[in-house]
Amino acid sequence: ITGNEAEKNGGGLNIEKGTVTMTNCTITGNEAKTDGGGIYTSKLDGTACTVTIRGGTIGGAGTDANKATGTGSNGNGGGIYVGTDCTVTLEDSTDGGVKILGNTAAKGGGVYISSMNAKFTMNGRAVVTPSTGGDKNVQGKNDVYFVTGSRIDLTGTLSPEGGIAARITPDNYNSGTQVLRGSTVSKNYIKFVVTPNGSQYWLVDGAGALTTNVETVFNSISQDAIKNFDQNMTSTTIPRYNDLVGRLIFYRTSSGNYGVMTITQTQSTGINTYNMKFKYKTYRTDGTVLTHGEETVGGTFSFDLDTGTTSSSAQPLTDTKDFFLYNSIDIQPKNNAKFYSFP
């Protein structure tokens, strides 16, 4: 279903009441002048609709993106608009999971959940692929928008391509606001990122609620959750660690162990010399904690995340540690160690 246009709702499909099942469908390049660029769901004659999407693709790059271009209170749900009392479920097919990508809208570029009585469920390999580059944290760029009181319902363990199932944009940023629901939240919460509120980074905690307390997530995250991001980890430099204060960094050490660190403070100790203060924990293969503590590394010195030791000299290019502070301001991985900044 491609290249269609609606003067109001539902550029690709306008589903009003009833039950619809879609399997391995492709919905691209559609536009709604109000809401629901790809799919619009609504209640009619007192009957809500139930939509099950099994596999397939909604949206894409460039002209393949679906768009909701309404203005004012409209322009919601570039990929999917979930109407009041309606249910939309993303499931795997034998050919793969549902991929929602590249869609745009004023709110909810990927999915717009219109009320607390609208139900949107994700499972399996379903993914609302987060935007990247300059659109990485932009509202309306393939995100999932929440009206207060609405949730994403989870069943089973999500295994999204890339490790992130969706980027969430709430209409109100309040700590403790529930955004995920279901018996598997504790297994899946780290697979969701949140659109920053200005310069403030937000996370989803193990109970499925919004939080700015990075230490809560740091304390609860498991080795398996960190391993999910192995494909995102890189051995390239993580620049300007002072901008990463209050965020999580997942890593794989030069010895092959996984762990998490959070930078708590940066401080100048002299001209062009800096220290980095951070908390970290590295897991053994059996899941127990190998090292766990708070450390300080001097500018151009290195640190080993397995043994908890730092170098005894500046710019130690030949030791076996996991990173050093390149030019005193960048985290430079060493010896095949890899890192990933989250979110």
Secondary structure, DSSP 8 states (H G I E B T S, - for coil): -BS-EESSS-SSEEEESEEEEEES-EEBS-EESSS-SSEEEE-BTTB-EEEEEES-EEE-SGGG--EE---TT--B-SSEEE-TT-EEEEE-BTTB--EEES-EESB-SSEEE-STT-EEEE-TT-EE----GGGTT-TTBS-EEE-TT--EEE-S----TTS--EEEEESS--TT-B-EESTTHHHHGGGEEE--BTTB--EE-TTSBEE--HHHHHHH--HHHHHTTGGG-BSS-B--GGGGTT-EEEEE-TTS-EEEEEEEEEEEEETTEEEEEEEEEEE-TTS-EEEEEEEEEETT-EEETTTTEE-SSSS-TTS--SEEEETTTEEEE-TT-EEEEE-
